[in-house]
Amino acid sequence: MFKKILIANRGEIAVRIIRCCKEMSIETVAVYSTADATSLHVQLADEAVCIGPAKTSDSYLNMENILSAAMTLGCDAIHPGFGLLSENSTFARLVEECGMTFIGPSGDVIDQMGNKSVAREMMIKAGVPVVPGSPGSIKDEKEGKQIAKQIGYPVLIKASAGGGGRGMRPCYQEEDFDLAYQTAKAEAKACFGDDDMYLEKLILNPKHIEFQILADNYGHVIHLGERDCSIQRRNQKMIEEAPSRALSQELREKMGQDAIKAAKGVHYRNAGTIEFVLDQEGNYYFIEMNTRIQVEHPITEMITGVDLIREQIRIAANLKLNYQQSDIHLQGHAIECRINAENPKENFRPSPGKINSLHIPGGFGVRVDTTLYQGYQVSSHYDSMIAKVIVHGANRLEAIRKMRRVLGELVIDGIDTNQELQYLILHHSEYVKGHFDTGFIEKHLDELVNEQ
């Protein structure tokens, strides 16, 4: 087992990893920017190193400084968390070249699955259903329009290296194709430095269903059920729940086996997520694989009892998985609400500032992952997510009622948050009935915001 792990991340995920390492008797090193000098992850780690100024490119994306800190302090592994360098194949390879272990898949797998057009081709070879679209990258607008005509409008123009909804544009008719393509391509170039594009049939208002998988270094792969991530705004998830009430046990088993097939098809190792869209007729299609731990991993932990961060570390240490597929049982229902420092009434304007007072709810089946404390300064430099509120109940209705209680009790004073919006969603009749898809927020946002 590792003796010392550097966490190449910040915020609540860094805290989550540090706590797990302490329980495993592993020493930890936190890295931080000048803006994060007083952050909780810095205070909880055994050692902490400043790796640069506030700007992400100068600190949390500064591979040289991170690797130098890890080697200087004698780390034998690096955990990348999610976001930042977690899906950067160059970083994964450099960690290994420096004689340390990258807690995640190999750089080659990150490259394969990070390029969505390549991933699509590999899934077709593995026999996993994919959304109809281009067989690979498209050269230009002319080729794109030919493929769009073949598969039928509407289509989705997507960046091969995309993520987080960037480099992606829907197109509903041929006369709009050129502008949508050029806009998506320019955004992809600006965000990812890569303007390679591909095309998919746009599945209107599907369910967004993702399967959590674990794979060790010995070819053993299991899935831990699904998460429903359909409540999202502009492709950014807001509320996730597990399991999905849209899946029958038969469909769950079928999708789970395809998730395993997808992971085995690329010789995957460590924790990962296979993401599908589920249409209104019950057809599902692979859309992408996330080669890292996910923000919403706690709801899977709640319904399975499996510590996913611990399993990541064990797998990276070359240990065999402790679990067989028959050991995984989904118990009850879990919901996660992402609390962001933003003002929904002002088009979700970011709201940095000082936390004047704070009350974190508790109770049976309640978990709050956060770095907040009274007096903490929420920075304007980073992602607006400041907390994840997670609840577990015996069934979905119990979990909804518990989340309502918890959101009603949560106090974050000094900044604006989306807490009230989340509370209202949890009371919306269509959400309670389970009648929601990826179009829910767009359809109901005005009425929800006006209720605040």
N, C-alpha and C positions, 0 to 999 in steps of 0.2 A: 504494500500500500504506500501511497505517496506520503512524504513527510511534510512538504510545504507546497501550497498552491497559491499562485497569484491569480487574483480575479481581475480580468481585463474589462471591467465594466463599472457602472455606478448605480446609484438609486436602489430601489427595493430589491432588484435581482441580485445585486452585489451583497446586500444584507442577507438575503435568502441563502446564498451559497456559503457565506461566512458562517452562518449558524449551523448549516449542515456539516461543514468541515470540523467545527468545534465538537460536534457530537461524535464525529469519527476520529477525534484526537489528531487532526491534521492542522498544522500551523497555517496561517493565512497572511497574505500580503495584499493590501488594498492599494490601488493607484487612484490618484485624484488630480483634478485641475485646480488652479488657484481659486476658482469660483466655488469649488466643493471642499475647501479646506476644513470646514466644520460639519461636513455631512456625516450621517450616522455610520455609513460603511467604513469611513476612516477611523471612527472611534471604536468600532467593534473588532476590527482586524488586529492581529498580533503586531503587525508592522504596516507602515503606510509610506508611500513615496509620491511626491508631487512630480507629475510627468509633463507639466506645461501649463500655459495660460488657458483661459476659459474656452477659447475657440476649439471646437471638437477636433478639427484637423491638426491642431497643435498639441493635443493632449490625448484624448481617448482613441484617436485614430493614428497616433504617432507610434508606429510599430517599433522604431528604433529605441525610443525612450522606454516603452513597455518591456521589450526584450532585455534591454540593458538592466532595468530594475530587477527583473526576474533572475537573471544570471548573477548579478552582484549579490543578491540576497539568498542565493542558493536554492531557488525553487526547482522542483522537479516536474511541475505540471502547471498549465495555465488553463483556467476556465473562462471562456469568452462571454458567458451569459447569453442574452439575446440582443439583436441590433448591433450597432457599432461594428466590431471586427468578427462577429460570430460566424458570418458566412463569407469571410474573405479567405479565399484559397491560398493566396500568397502568405498571409499571416500564419495559417495553419502549417504550411510547409516550413516557414522560417522557424516556428516554434520547434518543430522536429529537428531541423538542421542545427539548432542551438543545443541539442541534446536534451530537450524537455518533451513532455507529452502534451499534445493538444487534446483537451477534453471535448471531443466531437469527432465527426467523420474525417476521412482523409481529404487532402486538398483536391485530389482528382475527383472524388465524389461531389464535393462542394461545387467544383467547376461544372460537372455534368448536370447536376440538379439545379444549380443556380441559373444556368442558361435555360430559360423555359422552353425554347424551341427544341433544344437538344433533349431536355427531359421528356418532352412530348414524344419525340422519336423513340426514346428508350422504353417508355411506357407502352407504346404500340407493340414493340418487339416482345415486351414481357406479357402481353395479352391483357393489359389493364385498359378498360374503356376510357377513351379520351373524347373531348368535345370535337365535333367535326371542324376542320380548319386546314390551314396550310401544312404540308408535310414537314416543313422546316422554316427557315427564314425566308422572307420575301425580298426580292431585289429592289423593287420600286413600286410606285403607285399603279403602274400599268399591270404588273403581275398581280398585285393585291386586288385590283378591281376584277380581274379575271377569276380569281379564286372566290371572291365575294359573290360573284354572279353564280358560280357553281354551287356554293353551299347555301346561298340565299341570305338576304338581309333580314334582320339586323346582324351586324358583325361587330366584333371587338378587336381593335387594333392594339397590340400589346408589345411592349419592349421585352426582348429576350432576357435582358438582365434586370428586369423591373422588380418592383416590390412596393408595398405600401400604397398601391393605387397610382403610383407615378408612371409616366410613360404609357398611359392607357387611355384610349378614347373609343366610345361607342360610335357606330355609324349606322344610320337607319335607311339611307338611300344613296344611290351611286353618285349623285351630284354633290354630295357632301364628303365623298371619300378623300379627295386630294387634300383638303384643309385638315381633316381629322388625322390623316396619316402624317402630314408635315408637322402638325402641332405635337402629336405624340412622339414623333422622332426627335424633334428639337428638345422636348422635355427629357426624354431618355438620355440624350447626349449631355444635357446640363446636369442631370442628377446622378448618372451612373458612368459617364464617360464612354458610353457604348450605345449606339443608335441602331443596333440590329433589331429588326422588327419581325413579328409573325402575326398570324390572323386566326381568329377563332369565331365560330358561330356564337352569337350573343344569346345565352339562355336567359330569357326574361324572368326576373323575380324568382330565382331559385332559392332553395335552402343552401346555406354554406355549411357543409359537414366535413369535419376533419377527424382523422383517426390517429391516435397517439401510438407510436411503435417504439419498442426497445429491441436492439439487436446487439449481440455480443460479438467477440472476435472469432467465434467458433461456428458461425453460420446459423446460430439459433435466433429466431425472430418471433416476437409475440406482439399482439396489439392489446391495448388497454381500453378498448371501447372508443366511442366517438364523443365529440363536442359539437354543439350547434352554435355557430358563430354568426347567425344571420342578422342579428341586430347590429347594424353598422351604418356609419355615415361616411360617404365618399371613400368606401373601401377600408375605412378604419373601424375596427371592432369596438363596440361599446359594452355589450352585455353578452356573456357566453354561458351556456348551460350544458350539463351532462347528466344523463344521456339525452338524446333527442327524442321527443315524443313522436316525431315524424317517422321513425324507423320501427318496423316490426322486428321481432327477434330473427326471423328468417333473412330480412334485408340486412340487418346488422352483421350477421354471420357472413353473408356474401360480400359485403363491402369490406369487412375486416380481413377476409381472406385475400381480397384484391390489394389491400394495403400491405399485407405481408408479402404478396407477390411482387409489388412495386419495390419494396425494400430489398428483397432478395435479388431482384433483377439488376440492381446497381451495386450489389455486395455491400450494403449499408452496414454501419456499426454505430453504436451509441443511441441516443434518443433522437427521434425525428417525428415529423408529422406529415401524413399524406392527406392532401386536401381535395375534396370533391365538391361539385355542385350537384344538387338533387332537384330535378325538375318536377313539375306538378303531376306528371304521369308516373312518377316513381323511378325514372331512369336517372342513373348517376354517371358522372364523368370526372376523371382525374383532371385537376387544373394545375397543381404544383406540389412540390415537396419542400418543406422547411427543414433545413439541415441543422437544427439547433433546438434548444428548449424553447417553448412558447410562453408568451405572457400569461396565457390562460391555463398553464399546466396545473395550478392548484385544484381546479374542479375535478380533474382526473384523479389526483391524489385523494381527494375527499371521497370519491365513490369506489375507489379500488383499494385504498390503504397502502399504496405503493409510493415510496419517497423517490420521485423521479430524479432529483439532483443526486441523491445517494447512489442510485443505479448508474447514472452517468459516470460518476467518479469510479465506481467499481468496474464498470466495463472498460474505461480508459486504463485502469490498472491491470487489465488483462485477466480479470476474473470472469467466471462464467455466470450467466444469468441465474438468479435464484429461483426463477419462476418458469413454470410451464404454462401453456395457454389455458389448460384446465384449472389452474390456480386463480385465474382472474375472474372475479365475480363483481358485477356492478350493483352496488348497494345504495339504495335511496336516490336522491337527486341533489345536485349542486349547482349553484349559480354564482357567477362573478360579475361585479360591476366595476368598471374602470373609472376611478375618480380623477378627473383632469382639472388642472388649474386653467380654467377658461370660462368665458361668459357666453352661454348659448343665446342670450337675448341680443348680443352684439356680434352675431355671425361667428360665435365661438372664438372670440378674441382672446389670446393668451393673457393670463392674469398672474404675473409674477408678484412677489411681495413677501412680507414677513408674516409668519403665523403668530398671531397675538394670543390665541387660546386654542386648545385642542382637546377633544374628548374622543377616545377610541372605544367603540362599543365592544362588548364581549358577550358571553353566554354560550350555552351548549350548541356546538356545531357552527361556531362563528370564528372566522380567521381574517385578520387584516394584515396585509403585507404592505409596508410603507417605510419611508425614511423620515417621515415628519416627526417633529417634536416642537414644543412651545418655544418660540423664538427663532425657529429655523427660517432661513431666507430661501424662498423658492426662486430659483434662477431663471432668467429669461433666455439662457443659452441652450437649454436642452428640451427634450420632449416634455409635453405638458402633463403626462401621467404622474400623479403624486401618491396614489394609493390604489390598492386592489382590495375590494371588500368581497369576501367569499363566505357563503353559507352552505350548510348541508342539512337536508331534511329527509324524513322517511319517504316522502313523495314530492312531486313538483309543487303542488299547492302549499304544502308545509314550507318548502324552501322559499316560495314567493312571499308568503306571510312573514317568514323570518327576515328576509332581505328588506321588506318594507319597514319592519321594526328597527333593524340595524341602521338603515339609511336615515330614519327619523331620529335616531339617537346620535348619530355621528355629528360632531361639531368641528368645523375647520373655519376659524375666524381670522380675518385679515386679508383674504383673497377671495376672488370669485371662483366657484367650481361648478361642475355639471351635476352635482349631487341631487338637486331638486328635479332636474330633468330625468335622471335615472329613477327617482322615486315615482314620478308620474308615469313613466313607461311601465313600471311594475304594477300600476293600478289600471292601465288601459285594458279594456275588455277584450280586445283582439289579442293582446299579448297573453293575458290570462288564459284564454281559450286555446292558445298555441297557434293562432291563425296569423303567423308572421313569416316573412321571408326577407331577402336582402333589400326589398323595396319598402319595408315598413317605415323606416325613419323618414325617407323622402316623402312618403304619403302622409304621415301624421305629424311631421315636425312643427308646422305652423301652429296647429292646435295645441300641441304639447308646450311649446314656448309661450304661447299666449296665456296658458293656464298658470304660469309661474307668477 
